[in-house]
Amino acid sequence: MNIIIYLIAGAIVGYIASRIMRTNSQQGLLLDIVVGIIGAFLAGYFISPLLGVGTINEAITIPTMLVTLIGSVVLLWIVKMVRR
């Protein structure tokens, strides 16, 4: 059951991040999910300890979703910079 919740949360966060970075027309739903999940991993590993916020594994709350969104936006920014 947790995997379904993570996929849904990853899809939502990945979609919002792709809209923020204006890459939504370049990627589909599957890539949104991948970006959301990898962004959550990066956020949990790097950003959460800096801000003192829990990870998405502990609980899905607004602060954890915002940290996950930051991680996804940073991931998309890095991908954009590498593609140039």
C-alpha positions in Angstrom: 0.0 0.0 0.0 2.9 2.4 0.8 4.2 2.0 -2.8 0.9 3.2 -4.2 1.0 6.3 -1.9 4.6 7.0 -2.9 3.8 6.8 -6.6 0.8 9.1 -6.2 2.8 11.6 -4.1 5.7 11.3 -6.5 3.4 12.0 -9.5 1.9 15.0 -7.8 5.2 16.5 -6.8 6.9 15.7 -10.1 4.0 17.3 -12.0 4.2 20.5 -9.9 8.0 20.6 -10.3 7.8 20.2 -14.0 5.2 23.0 -14.2 7.5 25.2 -12.1 10.5 24.5 -14.3 8.4 24.7 -17.5 9.4 21.2 -18.7 5.9 19.8 -18.6 5.6 19.7 -22.4 8.8 17.7 -22.7 7.9 14.9 -20.4 5.0 12.7 -19.6 3.4 11.2 -16.5 5.9 8.5 -16.1 8.8 10.9 -16.1 6.9 13.1 -13.6 6.7 10.1 -11.3 10.4 9.3 -11.7 11.4 13.0 -11.1 9.1 13.1 -8.0 10.6 9.9 -6.5 14.3 10.8 -7.3 13.6 14.3 -6.0 12.2 12.9 -2.8 15.3 10.7 -2.4 17.6 13.7 -3.0 15.6 15.9 -0.7 15.6 13.3 2.1 19.3 12.8 1.8 20.5 16.4 1.4 17.8 19.0 2.2 15.9 17.4 5.1 18.8 17.3 7.5 19.6 20.9 6.7 16.1 22.1 7.4 15.3 19.7 10.2 12.2 18.4 8.4 11.4 14.7 8.3 11.4 12.7 5.1 8.5 11.4 3.1 9.2 8.0 4.5 8.3 9.1 8.0 5.0 10.9 7.1 3.4 12.7 4.2 2.8 16.2 5.5 3.0 19.6 4.0 6.6 20.3 5.1 7.8 17.0 3.8 6.0 17.6 0.5 7.5 21.0 0.2 11.0 19.6 0.8 10.3 16.9 -1.8 9.2 19.6 -4.2 12.4 21.5 -3.6 14.4 18.3 -4.3 12.4 17.7 -7.5 12.9 21.3 -8.7 16.6 21.1 -8.0 16.8 17.8 -9.9 15.0 19.3 -13.0 17.3 22.4 -12.8 20.4 20.1 -12.8 19.0 18.1 -15.8 18.3 21.4 -17.6 21.8 22.6 -17.1 23.3 19.3 -18.3 21.2 19.3 -21.4 22.5 22.7 -22.5 
